[in-house]
Amino acid sequence: MADDVLHHPPRNRPIDGDFDPTAVTFAAMALFDHLTAEQRARIVLPLDDENRTHWNFLPESGRVGLPLRDMTDAQRYLAHRLVAQSTSLTGYAKAIQVMSLEHVLRERDVDVFGHVAAHFRDPHGYFLTFFDQPQPDRHWGWRLVGHHLSLNVTVIGQDRMAVTPFLLGAEPARIGPFRVLGEEEDRAFRLLDALDPAQRATATVHPVPPPDFATRCVPVIGAEEWPDVHGVGRRDAMITDADRAALRYVRGAPRGLPRSAMTASQAGAFDELLASFLGNVRPAQVGREMDRIRAAGLDDLHLVWAGGHTVDVPHYFRIEGPVTLVEFDNTEDDANHVHAVWRDPTNDFGVDVLAEHRAAQHPTDRHRADRHRGPAEPERPTDG
């Protein structure tokens, strides 16, 4: 069955070992134990720090945390072990490739930035932050963020983990046959090509793609999100307010083509596309995420497309559903610059699972709060 793709890696790939969120905690503890006092002070913030939801992946100054370049080789190895323990082999490989592309960008940009390019384009210029000190008996999280990479993991106790937002980008998107996010793009076009003309028209909500994600890099996905007018530094690629309205994301009111309107083979291609994003984390975590998606309605997922129908023309697509949002854009540099993100509108940064876990641990507190609030007010009719 096509759905099996979402649970089992193909036979021709290495299979990840058993997964336990505690292994992530132990990997973080190993790194923490090898840090100096000064490094520990830089790397740890409270779990509820407002910076925790600042997952912006564009180059910026003033980032918090400890950059890889300020670690020793041994410390960097342990930082990589943390990432590897939290992701699948495929996901870890993609993260490494994204960071390695900074070498390419440094050489490409040397005529523009001069010696500054050596610092501005740095494969070690990625910042690691712990949100609370990692311990098996507490909730905590980690983030690794920098140009085209934003990994955000929350560990809840000893048995639960949240892994969104999960962002990967690639510039250039292709170097000869090398494409970091080629699998995601190829699967999307295979699905698009498998649709009949009427289905393709339903899936395509607008001929113009957004310059970046429709939901941008907002910390919390709101009821309605509109894309920016242009990408950062790309005022030559502006879209109109009419374009933005056509491309907007509305929670609970998906557009495009639902999975329920696809044939069995098309649904299989859709599932493979979804699997290419979820498959960046450990198979056991994928299973948990799929349980959430199925409970919310697998057939309620929608494919939304905008822009070109060939890979060489700027294009954008997303998969949206009650607990899932995948966005992929390849709209810059003549369709040679990719951003791809997987988010959970209800559980980014583990907010839903954290609330559930705390409610289970302190049911009397929740009962007391409910009693204090009193009965819910009846819904008032709206005008019109």
The 8 nearest C-alpha neighbors of each residue, nearest first, counted from 0:
[[1, 2, 3, 267, 4, 263, 264, 5],
 [2, 0, 267, 3, 4, 270, 271, 266],
 [1, 3, 4, 0, 5, 270, 267, 6],
 [4, 2, 5, 6, 1, 0, 7, 8],
 [5, 3, 2, 6, 7, 1, 271, 274],
 [4, 6, 274, 3, 2, 7, 270, 285],
 [7, 5, 3, 4, 286, 282, 285, 8],
 [6, 8, 4, 3, 5, 9, 282, 10],
 [9, 7, 10, 14, 4, 12, 6, 282],
 [10, 8, 11, 12, 7, 4, 14, 13],
 [11, 9, 12, 8, 13, 14, 7, 4],
 [10, 12, 9, 13, 8, 14, 7, 89],
 [13, 11, 10, 9, 14, 8, 89, 88],
 [14, 12, 15, 11, 88, 10, 8, 9],
 [13, 15, 12, 16, 8, 10, 88, 9],
 [16, 14, 87, 13, 17, 88, 281, 282],
 [15, 17, 18, 14, 281, 282, 87, 13],
 [18, 16, 15, 19, 283, 282, 281, 14],
 [19, 17, 16, 283, 20, 281, 22, 282],
 [18, 20, 21, 22, 158, 17, 23, 157],
 [21, 19, 23, 22, 158, 157, 160, 159],
 [20, 22, 24, 19, 23, 157, 25, 135],
 [23, 21, 25, 20, 24, 19, 26, 84],
 [24, 22, 26, 20, 21, 25, 84, 85],
 [23, 25, 21, 27, 22, 26, 133, 28],
 [24, 26, 28, 22, 27, 23, 29, 21],
 [27, 25, 81, 23, 29, 24, 28, 22],
 [28, 26, 24, 30, 29, 25, 81, 31],
 [29, 27, 25, 31, 30, 26, 133, 32],
 [30, 28, 26, 32, 27, 31, 25, 33],
 [29, 31, 27, 33, 77, 28, 32, 74],
 [30, 32, 28, 34, 33, 29, 27, 39],
 [31, 33, 29, 30, 34, 28, 35, 27],
 [34, 32, 30, 31, 29, 74, 35, 73],
 [35, 33, 31, 32, 38, 39, 36, 30],
 [34, 36, 38, 37, 39, 33, 32, 31],
 [35, 37, 39, 38, 40, 34, 41, 33],
 [38, 36, 40, 35, 39, 41, 34, 42],
 [37, 39, 35, 41, 40, 36, 34, 42],
 [40, 38, 36, 42, 41, 37, 34, 35],
 [39, 41, 37, 38, 42, 43, 36, 44],
 [42, 40, 38, 39, 64, 65, 43, 37],
 [41, 43, 64, 128, 65, 39, 40, 129],
 [44, 42, 129, 130, 131, 41, 40, 128],
 [43, 45, 130, 131, 129, 48, 46, 42],
 [46, 44, 131, 130, 48, 47, 43, 129],
 [47, 45, 130, 131, 48, 139, 44, 140],
 [46, 48, 45, 49, 51, 130, 44, 50],
 [49, 47, 45, 50, 46, 51, 44, 130],
 [48, 50, 51, 47, 52, 53, 46, 45],
 [51, 49, 53, 48, 52, 63, 54, 47],
 [52, 50, 49, 53, 48, 47, 130, 46],
 [51, 53, 218, 50, 54, 49, 348, 219],
 [54, 52, 50, 51, 55, 218, 49, 216],
 [53, 55, 52, 149, 56, 144, 216, 218],
 [56, 54, 53, 57, 216, 149, 144, 145],
 [57, 55, 146, 147, 145, 148, 149, 54],
 [56, 58, 146, 55, 59, 147, 145, 148],
 [59, 57, 146, 145, 56, 60, 119, 147],
 [60, 58, 57, 61, 62, 145, 56, 146],
 [61, 59, 62, 58, 63, 119, 57, 145],
 [60, 62, 63, 59, 64, 58, 126, 66],
 [61, 63, 60, 64, 59, 126, 145, 144],
 [64, 62, 61, 65, 126, 128, 41, 42],
 [63, 65, 42, 128, 127, 41, 126, 66],
 [64, 66, 42, 126, 127, 41, 128, 67],
 [67, 65, 126, 125, 68, 69, 124, 127],
 [66, 68, 123, 70, 69, 125, 124, 75],
 [67, 69, 123, 66, 70, 124, 125, 71],
 [70, 68, 67, 66, 65, 71, 123, 38],
 [71, 69, 67, 68, 74, 75, 72, 66],
 [70, 72, 74, 73, 75, 69, 68, 67],
 [71, 73, 75, 74, 76, 70, 77, 67],
 [74, 72, 76, 71, 75, 77, 70, 33],
 [75, 73, 71, 77, 76, 72, 70, 78],
 [76, 74, 78, 72, 77, 73, 70, 71],
 [75, 77, 73, 79, 74, 78, 72, 80],
 [76, 78, 80, 74, 79, 30, 75, 81],
 [79, 77, 75, 81, 80, 76, 74, 30],
 [78, 80, 82, 76, 81, 77, 83, 75],
 [79, 81, 77, 83, 78, 82, 84, 76],
 [80, 82, 26, 78, 84, 79, 83, 27],
 [83, 81, 79, 85, 80, 84, 86, 78],
 [82, 84, 80, 86, 85, 81, 91, 79],
 [85, 83, 81, 82, 23, 86, 80, 22],
 [86, 84, 82, 83, 23, 81, 280, 281],
 [87, 85, 280, 83, 281, 90, 91, 84],
 [88, 86, 281, 280, 90, 89, 279, 91],
 [87, 89, 91, 90, 92, 86, 15, 83],
 [88, 90, 92, 87, 91, 279, 93, 278],
 [91, 89, 279, 87, 93, 92, 86, 88],
 [90, 92, 94, 88, 93, 89, 83, 86],
 [93, 91, 89, 95, 90, 94, 88, 96],
 [92, 94, 96, 90, 91, 95, 97, 179],
 [93, 95, 91, 97, 96, 92, 90, 98],
 [96, 94, 92, 98, 93, 97, 99, 91],
 [95, 97, 99, 93, 98, 94, 92, 100],
 [98, 96, 94, 100, 99, 95, 169, 93],
 [97, 99, 122, 95, 100, 96, 101, 94],
 [98, 100, 96, 101, 97, 122, 102, 95],
 [99, 101, 103, 102, 97, 98, 96, 104],
 [100, 102, 104, 120, 99, 122, 103, 121],
 [103, 101, 105, 100, 104, 99, 106, 122],
 [104, 102, 100, 101, 106, 105, 107, 99],
 [103, 105, 107, 101, 106, 102, 108, 120],
 [106, 104, 120, 102, 108, 116, 103, 107],
 [107, 105, 109, 103, 104, 108, 102, 116],
 [106, 108, 104, 105, 109, 103, 110, 111],
 [109, 107, 111, 105, 110, 106, 104, 112],
 [108, 110, 113, 112, 106, 111, 116, 107],
 [109, 111, 108, 113, 112, 107, 106, 116],
 [112, 110, 108, 109, 113, 116, 107, 115],
 [111, 113, 116, 109, 115, 110, 108, 114],
 [114, 112, 109, 115, 110, 116, 111, 108],
 [113, 115, 116, 117, 112, 109, 118, 110],
 [116, 114, 117, 113, 112, 118, 119, 109],
 [117, 115, 119, 112, 114, 118, 105, 120],
 [116, 118, 115, 114, 120, 119, 105, 121],
 [119, 117, 116, 115, 120, 121, 114, 124],
 [118, 120, 116, 117, 121, 115, 105, 58],
 [121, 119, 105, 101, 116, 118, 117, 104],
 [120, 122, 124, 123, 101, 118, 119, 117],
 [123, 121, 98, 101, 124, 99, 102, 120],
 [124, 122, 68, 67, 121, 125, 66, 98],
 [125, 123, 121, 122, 66, 68, 67, 126],
 [126, 124, 145, 66, 144, 123, 67, 143],
 [127, 125, 66, 65, 144, 143, 64, 67],
 [128, 126, 143, 65, 64, 142, 66, 125],
 [127, 129, 64, 42, 142, 141, 43, 130],
 [130, 128, 141, 43, 131, 42, 140, 44],
 [129, 131, 46, 44, 140, 45, 139, 43],
 [132, 130, 45, 46, 139, 44, 129, 43],
 [131, 133, 134, 43, 129, 130, 139, 28],
 [134, 132, 24, 28, 139, 131, 27, 135],
 [133, 135, 136, 137, 132, 24, 28, 25],
 [136, 134, 137, 157, 24, 21, 156, 133],
 [137, 135, 134, 156, 157, 138, 133, 155],
 [138, 136, 156, 134, 135, 139, 155, 133],
 [139, 137, 155, 156, 154, 140, 136, 153],
 [138, 140, 131, 154, 130, 153, 133, 46],
 [141, 139, 153, 130, 152, 154, 129, 131],
 [140, 142, 129, 152, 128, 130, 151, 153],
 [141, 143, 151, 128, 150, 127, 144, 152],
 [144, 142, 127, 150, 126, 149, 125, 128],
 [145, 143, 149, 126, 148, 125, 142, 56],
 [144, 146, 125, 56, 148, 147, 126, 149],
 [145, 147, 57, 56, 58, 148, 144, 125],
 [148, 146, 168, 56, 167, 145, 57, 169],
 [149, 147, 167, 145, 144, 146, 166, 56],
 [150, 148, 144, 166, 143, 56, 54, 165],
 [149, 151, 165, 143, 142, 166, 144, 148],
 [152, 150, 142, 162, 163, 164, 141, 165],
 [151, 153, 162, 141, 140, 161, 142, 150],
 [152, 154, 140, 161, 160, 349, 139, 348],
 [155, 153, 160, 139, 140, 138, 159, 156],
 [156, 154, 138, 159, 160, 157, 153, 353],
 [155, 157, 138, 137, 158, 136, 154, 159],
 [158, 156, 21, 20, 135, 159, 155, 136],
 [157, 159, 20, 156, 155, 19, 160, 21],
 [160, 158, 155, 154, 157, 156, 20, 161],
 [159, 161, 154, 153, 155, 20, 162, 158],
 [162, 160, 349, 153, 152, 163, 348, 154],
 [161, 163, 152, 151, 164, 153, 165, 160],
 [164, 162, 165, 347, 342, 151, 348, 161],
 [163, 165, 342, 341, 151, 347, 166, 162],
 [166, 164, 163, 150, 341, 340, 149, 151],
 [167, 165, 340, 149, 148, 339, 164, 150],
 [168, 166, 148, 339, 147, 338, 340, 149],
 [169, 167, 338, 147, 337, 339, 148, 97],
 [168, 170, 172, 337, 171, 336, 97, 179],
 [171, 169, 336, 172, 337, 168, 335, 100],
 [170, 172, 173, 336, 335, 169, 174, 337],
 [173, 171, 335, 169, 170, 336, 178, 337],
 [172, 174, 178, 171, 177, 175, 335, 176],
 [175, 173, 177, 176, 171, 178, 172, 170],
 [174, 176, 177, 173, 178, 172, 171, 335],
 [175, 177, 174, 178, 173, 181, 179, 172],
 [178, 176, 174, 173, 175, 179, 181, 172],
 [179, 177, 173, 181, 180, 172, 176, 174],
 [178, 180, 181, 93, 169, 177, 96, 172],
 [181, 179, 178, 182, 183, 184, 169, 172],
 [180, 182, 178, 184, 183, 179, 185, 172],
 [183, 181, 185, 184, 180, 186, 275, 179],
 [184, 182, 186, 181, 185, 180, 275, 187],
 [183, 185, 187, 181, 182, 186, 188, 180],
 [186, 184, 182, 188, 187, 183, 181, 189],
 [187, 185, 189, 183, 272, 188, 184, 182],
 [186, 188, 184, 190, 185, 189, 272, 191],
 [187, 189, 191, 185, 190, 186, 192, 184],
 [190, 188, 186, 192, 187, 191, 185, 193],
 [189, 191, 193, 187, 188, 192, 268, 186],
 [190, 192, 188, 193, 194, 189, 187, 199],
 [191, 193, 189, 190, 194, 188, 195, 199],
 [194, 192, 190, 191, 189, 265, 195, 268],
 [195, 193, 191, 192, 198, 199, 196, 190],
 [194, 196, 198, 197, 199, 193, 192, 200],
 [197, 195, 199, 198, 200, 194, 201, 192],
 [196, 198, 200, 199, 195, 201, 194, 202],
 [199, 197, 201, 195, 200, 196, 194, 202],
 [200, 198, 196, 202, 201, 197, 194, 195],
 [199, 201, 197, 203, 198, 202, 196, 204],
 [202, 200, 198, 199, 255, 203, 256, 197],
 [201, 203, 255, 256, 199, 303, 200, 304],
 [204, 202, 304, 200, 305, 201, 205, 199],
 [203, 205, 305, 304, 202, 255, 303, 245],
 [204, 206, 305, 207, 203, 245, 306, 246],
 [207, 205, 306, 305, 208, 307, 204, 203],
 [206, 208, 306, 205, 305, 209, 242, 307],
 [209, 207, 306, 305, 315, 314, 210, 206],
 [208, 210, 211, 226, 207, 213, 212, 246],
 [211, 209, 230, 229, 330, 208, 236, 212],
 [212, 210, 209, 328, 230, 213, 215, 226],
 [213, 211, 215, 214, 226, 326, 209, 328],
 [212, 214, 226, 225, 215, 247, 248, 224],
 [213, 215, 224, 212, 226, 225, 216, 217],
 [214, 216, 212, 213, 217, 226, 211, 227],
 [217, 215, 55, 214, 218, 54, 212, 53],
 [216, 218, 219, 215, 220, 214, 53, 221],
 [219, 217, 52, 53, 216, 220, 54, 347],
 [220, 218, 217, 221, 344, 347, 52, 216],
 [221, 219, 344, 217, 218, 222, 214, 224],
 [222, 220, 223, 219, 224, 250, 344, 249],
 [221, 223, 250, 249, 220, 224, 251, 248],
 [222, 224, 249, 221, 248, 250, 225, 247],
 [225, 223, 248, 214, 247, 221, 213, 249],
 [224, 226, 247, 213, 243, 214, 248, 227],
 [227, 225, 213, 243, 214, 215, 212, 209],
 [226, 228, 229, 225, 230, 215, 210, 211],
 [227, 229, 238, 237, 226, 239, 230, 243],
 [230, 228, 237, 227, 210, 234, 233, 236],
 [229, 231, 233, 210, 232, 211, 227, 234],
 [232, 230, 233, 229, 234, 57, 210, 211],
 [231, 233, 234, 230, 229, 235, 236, 237],
 [234, 232, 230, 235, 231, 236, 229, 237],
 [233, 235, 236, 237, 229, 232, 230, 231],
 [234, 236, 233, 237, 229, 232, 230, 238],
 [237, 235, 234, 233, 229, 238, 210, 230],
 [236, 238, 229, 228, 234, 235, 239, 233],
 [239, 237, 228, 242, 229, 236, 240, 243],
 [240, 238, 242, 241, 243, 228, 237, 244],
 [239, 241, 243, 242, 244, 238, 228, 245],
 [240, 242, 244, 239, 243, 245, 238, 246],
 [243, 241, 239, 245, 240, 244, 238, 246],
 [242, 244, 240, 246, 241, 245, 226, 225],
 [243, 245, 241, 247, 242, 246, 240, 225],
 [244, 246, 242, 243, 247, 241, 205, 204],
 [247, 245, 243, 244, 242, 248, 213, 205],
 [248, 246, 225, 244, 224, 245, 243, 213],
 [247, 249, 224, 223, 213, 225, 250, 246],
 [250, 248, 223, 252, 222, 251, 247, 253],
 [251, 249, 222, 252, 223, 248, 253, 321],
 [250, 252, 253, 249, 321, 320, 222, 248],
 [251, 253, 250, 249, 254, 248, 320, 321],
 [254, 252, 251, 249, 301, 319, 255, 250],
 [255, 253, 303, 252, 256, 301, 204, 202],
 [254, 256, 202, 303, 302, 201, 301, 204],
 [255, 257, 202, 302, 301, 201, 258, 303],
 [258, 256, 301, 259, 260, 300, 299, 302],
 [257, 259, 298, 261, 260, 300, 301, 266],
 [258, 260, 298, 257, 261, 299, 266, 262],
 [261, 259, 258, 257, 256, 262, 198, 298],
 [262, 260, 258, 265, 259, 266, 263, 257],
 [261, 263, 265, 264, 266, 260, 259, 267],
 [262, 264, 266, 265, 267, 261, 1, 268],
 [265, 263, 267, 266, 262, 268, 261, 1],
 [264, 266, 268, 262, 267, 263, 261, 269],
 [267, 265, 269, 263, 268, 264, 261, 262],
 [266, 268, 1, 264, 270, 265, 269, 263],
 [267, 269, 265, 271, 266, 270, 190, 272],
 [270, 268, 266, 272, 267, 271, 265, 190],
 [271, 269, 267, 273, 272, 268, 274, 266],
 [272, 270, 274, 268, 269, 273, 4, 267],
 [273, 271, 269, 275, 270, 274, 186, 187],
 [272, 274, 270, 271, 275, 276, 269, 277],
 [273, 275, 271, 277, 5, 278, 276, 272],
 [274, 276, 278, 272, 273, 183, 277, 271],
 [277, 275, 274, 278, 273, 279, 341, 272],
 [278, 276, 274, 279, 275, 285, 280, 273],
 [277, 279, 280, 275, 274, 276, 285, 87],
 [278, 280, 90, 87, 277, 89, 86, 276],
 [281, 279, 86, 87, 278, 90, 277, 284],
 [280, 282, 87, 284, 86, 283, 285, 18],
 [283, 281, 285, 284, 6, 286, 280, 7],
 [282, 284, 286, 285, 281, 18, 287, 17],
 [285, 283, 287, 281, 286, 282, 288, 280],
 [286, 284, 282, 288, 283, 287, 277, 289],
 [287, 285, 289, 283, 284, 288, 6, 290],
 [288, 286, 284, 290, 289, 285, 283, 291],
 [287, 289, 285, 291, 290, 286, 284, 292],
 [290, 288, 292, 286, 291, 287, 293, 285],
 [289, 291, 287, 293, 288, 292, 294, 286],
 [292, 290, 294, 288, 289, 293, 295, 287],
 [291, 293, 289, 295, 294, 290, 297, 296],
 [294, 292, 297, 296, 290, 295, 291, 289],
 [293, 295, 291, 292, 296, 290, 297, 289],
 [294, 296, 292, 293, 321, 291, 297, 322],
 [297, 295, 293, 299, 298, 294, 292, 300],
 [298, 296, 293, 299, 300, 292, 295, 258],
 [297, 299, 259, 258, 300, 296, 257, 301],
 [300, 298, 296, 297, 257, 320, 301, 258],
 [299, 301, 320, 298, 319, 257, 258, 297],
 [302, 300, 257, 256, 319, 318, 255, 258],
 [301, 303, 318, 256, 255, 202, 317, 257],
 [302, 304, 255, 202, 317, 316, 203, 301],
 [305, 303, 316, 203, 202, 315, 204, 302],
 [306, 304, 208, 205, 315, 203, 206, 204],
 [307, 305, 314, 208, 207, 206, 313, 315],
 [306, 308, 314, 312, 309, 313, 305, 206],
 [307, 309, 306, 310, 314, 312, 188, 191],
 [310, 308, 307, 311, 312, 188, 314, 313],
 [309, 311, 312, 308, 334, 307, 313, 314],
 [310, 312, 309, 334, 313, 333, 307, 335],
 [311, 313, 307, 310, 309, 334, 314, 333],
 [314, 312, 330, 334, 329, 307, 306, 333],
 [315, 313, 306, 307, 329, 208, 330, 305],
 [316, 314, 328, 305, 208, 327, 304, 306],
 [317, 315, 304, 303, 327, 326, 305, 328],
 [316, 318, 326, 325, 303, 302, 327, 319],
 [319, 317, 302, 325, 301, 324, 303, 300],
 [318, 320, 324, 301, 300, 323, 317, 325],
 [319, 321, 300, 323, 322, 299, 324, 301],
 [320, 322, 323, 295, 251, 319, 344, 250],
 [323, 321, 343, 320, 344, 345, 292, 295],
 [324, 322, 343, 320, 319, 321, 342, 344],
 [323, 325, 319, 342, 318, 341, 343, 320],
 [324, 326, 341, 318, 317, 340, 342, 319],
 [327, 325, 317, 340, 339, 316, 212, 324],
 [328, 326, 339, 316, 315, 338, 317, 340],
 [327, 329, 315, 338, 337, 330, 314, 211],
 [330, 328, 337, 334, 336, 314, 313, 331],
 [329, 331, 313, 334, 314, 328, 210, 336],
 [332, 330, 336, 334, 333, 329, 335, 313],
 [331, 333, 335, 334, 336, 330, 171, 329],
 [332, 334, 335, 331, 313, 330, 312, 311],
 [335, 333, 313, 330, 329, 331, 332, 312],
 [334, 336, 172, 332, 333, 171, 331, 173],
 [335, 337, 170, 172, 331, 171, 329, 169],
 [338, 336, 329, 169, 168, 328, 172, 339],
 [337, 339, 168, 328, 327, 167, 169, 329],
 [340, 338, 327, 167, 326, 166, 168, 328],
 [341, 339, 166, 326, 165, 325, 342, 167],
 [340, 342, 325, 165, 164, 324, 163, 166],
 [341, 343, 164, 324, 163, 323, 325, 344],
 [342, 344, 323, 346, 322, 347, 345, 324],
 [345, 343, 322, 220, 346, 342, 347, 323],
 [346, 344, 343, 322, 351, 347, 350, 321],
 [345, 347, 351, 349, 350, 343, 344, 348],
 [348, 346, 163, 343, 349, 164, 350, 342],
 [347, 349, 350, 163, 153, 346, 161, 151],
 [350, 348, 346, 161, 347, 352, 351, 353],
 [349, 351, 346, 353, 348, 352, 354, 347],
 [352, 350, 346, 354, 353, 349, 355, 345],
 [351, 353, 355, 349, 354, 350, 356, 346],
 [354, 352, 356, 350, 355, 351, 349, 357],
 [353, 355, 351, 357, 352, 356, 358, 350],
 [356, 354, 352, 358, 353, 357, 351, 359],
 [355, 357, 353, 359, 358, 354, 352, 360],
 [356, 358, 360, 354, 359, 355, 361, 353],
 [357, 359, 361, 355, 362, 360, 356, 354],
 [360, 358, 356, 357, 361, 362, 355, 354],
 [359, 361, 357, 358, 362, 356, 355, 363],
 [360, 362, 358, 364, 363, 359, 357, 365],
 [363, 361, 365, 358, 364, 359, 366, 360],
 [364, 362, 366, 365, 361, 367, 368, 358],
 [365, 363, 367, 361, 362, 366, 368, 358],
 [364, 366, 368, 362, 367, 363, 369, 358],
 [367, 365, 363, 369, 368, 364, 370, 362],
 [366, 368, 364, 370, 365, 369, 363, 371],
 [369, 367, 371, 365, 366, 370, 364, 372],
 [368, 370, 366, 372, 371, 367, 365, 373],
 [371, 369, 367, 373, 368, 372, 366, 374],
 [372, 370, 368, 369, 373, 367, 366, 374],
 [373, 371, 369, 370, 368, 374, 375, 367],
 [372, 374, 370, 371, 369, 375, 368, 376],
 [375, 373, 376, 372, 370, 369, 377, 371],
 [376, 374, 377, 373, 372, 378, 369, 370],
 [375, 377, 378, 374, 379, 373, 372, 380],
 [378, 376, 379, 375, 374, 380, 373, 381],
 [379, 377, 376, 380, 375, 381, 374, 382],
 [378, 380, 377, 381, 376, 382, 375, 383],
 [381, 379, 378, 382, 383, 377, 376, 375],
 [382, 380, 383, 379, 378, 377, 376, 375],
 [381, 383, 380, 379, 378, 377, 376, 222],
 [382, 381, 380, 379, 378, 377, 252, 222]]
